[in-house]
Amino acid sequence: MENLQLLWQGFQTACSLPNLTSALFGAIVGLLVGAMPGIGSLTGVALLLPLTFKMDPTTAIIGLAALYYSNMYGGSFSACLLNIPGDSPAVMTALDGYPLARSGKAGLALSTSIISSFIGGTIGIIILTISGPLLAKWGLDFGPAELTLLILFAMTSIGWLLGDNPSAGLVATALGVMFATVGVDRALGQTRFSFGNVNLLSGVAFIPLVIGMFGFSQVIDMVVNKGSYGKNEVRKVTIKESMMKWKEFKRIAPVTARHGILGTFVGVMPGAGATAAAFISYILEKRISKNRDQMGKGAIEGLAAAESANNGAAAGAFAPLLTLGIPGGGTTAVLLGGLMMWGLRPGPLLFTENADFAWGLISSMYVGNIICLVIAFACIPLMMKVVKVPRAVMVPIISAVCIVGTYTVNNSLFDVYLMIAMGILAYFMNIAKIPSAPLLLAFVLTPMLESYVRQAFDISGGSFGIFVQSGISKTLLALTVIFCLAPIVMNFINKKKTNTVQTATT
């Protein structure tokens, strides 16, 4: 009850004209930043932070927070329409969003991602409001051993993304692990697979990899396979026909609810973040969805799972930041630096000593989420025109976006060459029917897995016992074993049923 009273007071703070203006500005910038490949929320917040030093701390943090979670909305635009994820959490969005847009349902893809983002973000904010301090303490229960097993649990799910060709999926996974281990070893400082190239000492950059495999490979495919794209150019798509219907909303409602909750909990864990939340939620939905066979081909369930999870994670990341002063990722680390420069000390006392600030920020997230929803829907008519642009125009536009988006990350031509190489690799992988999803999953999770394994062994002195000490570890280990054995058991049961039916018919 006390929380509700404080929340109401926070709404009065958040709805003041300066704070509403700050939230609106942050939401617009976040949508633009999210839609532009290669920038991301971290760069956007870092560039905007110096402009807020002379502002009121509450007004400043409201704008920066709005930029952070609206970035999740913007990332889906380029992912769905151009197959170029604007930021890493949108990688999973592209798997189903782009096939939907290519099939003439760009409006459905965008409306699904926007509504899912809104629902997932709202769920995350509600959970943050009710149990923020408790969530932060729960997140701290996940030490290196628990996080190792959580990532291992996600890695074992690669088998569920492979489709009918496990060998091809394993090849993609091996490539992802190989790319992830290029560069200087974080623990020992030794170089690995750099081949004397200074540009590879920092490893294979994520943005060139993603833009190349999703965006530039699409350019190559559009040039080589002209016929398959010409059909979509002459097809007229109206907004009314392609917007989400009630029956489609009923399909995604339970998906967004469960993955909004899951994404929030993943976002609370230090080091996990929105990207991990989107990957884990997509994998889980791939396992339990009734429409799992269509995921990766334009299923709105996959799109809803990824978008609701990354927005829930964005809200959940504020729990450890505000209550414990522990940032969950790069963006929240920049926000923490801003808070300290404004003279605020995040921690348990923040909600008592600076209640106006803390509850004003939480209340502004409700308001900002609605602002993001309205602005994103207002952008749909403009965004819908992208799918009507002729292929001859789209090829140079996408190529320019790929090159500029890649170059601006590190101002490096090497990254551009790497992006082109990854695009060529992805094109030939597509010809060989080798999926890209396992490669990306392995590439994202391998560095995290390696770091947490090393930390766990440092703590335990090299003992494997640390992985079965806590209840969380035992639960995750049991789930991993169960899900590894599940395909084998299911295949055995299906073969037995088939043999029984054949025997009965003969």
C-alpha angles and dihedrals in degrees: 000000000000090000090056092053091049090046090054090051088049091055089055088054095044094048095057113116097251093048094046090049090050092050091048093049092047092048093051094046091046092053091050093045092047093051094051111081117233100024108079133172094289094059092041094052092043092053094045097044097079090055091060101054094099094042127095107277093235093049091046097049091045090058094045093047090050089053090052100052096034087057086070089058094048095049091066094059098068091033093057100037104034103019087239112122108223091210135007096264088060093061092094090044090063092056092073103010096065096047088051092052092047091052090060097265101107091134091053091049093051096042091048092051093046096048092044090049091051095048094044092047092047091051090050092050092048092051089047090052096049102039110009097136092043091050091051092052090047090052090055089059087072104086126171093285094051093045090049091056092044091055091042087053089054092046092054087057091069087092089066091057096051100081118199096337112066092171092060090047092052090051089053091048091051090051090051092051091046094052091046093056095054114113136026117346107245094216104040102022094232122142118243128194094340093126091210093300112138091205091062096053089090091048133243106322116237098223096055089046095051097040091047096047095043107025111027094038085057090054091053091048092049091052096045099039101042095158098061092055097043092067093060093049094064095044114100115221121194122202093230093055096047101042120106116279127209093257089054091049089054088054094055099036096085090039094055092044097054096040093045087058093043092047091052092054092047090049091055092060113093111249097010104095136164095304093058090044092054092047095047094045093048091050092049092048089049088059102044105028120111087217095049093128090064096048109115090027099071107297114160089211091066091046092049093047094053097043097045091047098051092047092047089050091051089057093042091054089070092064098073091033095057102031101037105015091239116135116216096206147350097291095050089046089060089047090051090053089051092051092052092048089054089055096253122132113206113218142095091306093056091083092054104034096038102023093146091056097044097045092038088058094047092047091048089058090063090050094042092050090056090047090052090050093052095044093045092051090046088057095054097086090052094043092048089066090066092074090053094056110111118253091243089062097038095056096063092038094053091043091053092047091050094049097042093043091051097043096049093060096071102353086244129142088201088067089054091052089047091051091052091048091051090049091054090046091050091049092055090043088056091051089051089046093241108151121234097209096077090049092053093043092052092044093054098042102039098074091047092048092049093049095048093046091053092047092049093051091047090054095046097039091244096312120143089208091087089074093063101037102094130052090240091055093049092049094049092045091051092049091049092053092046094051092046091054095040097082092049092049092046092050090050092050093047092049090049091051091048092051090048092052092047091049091050093049093049 
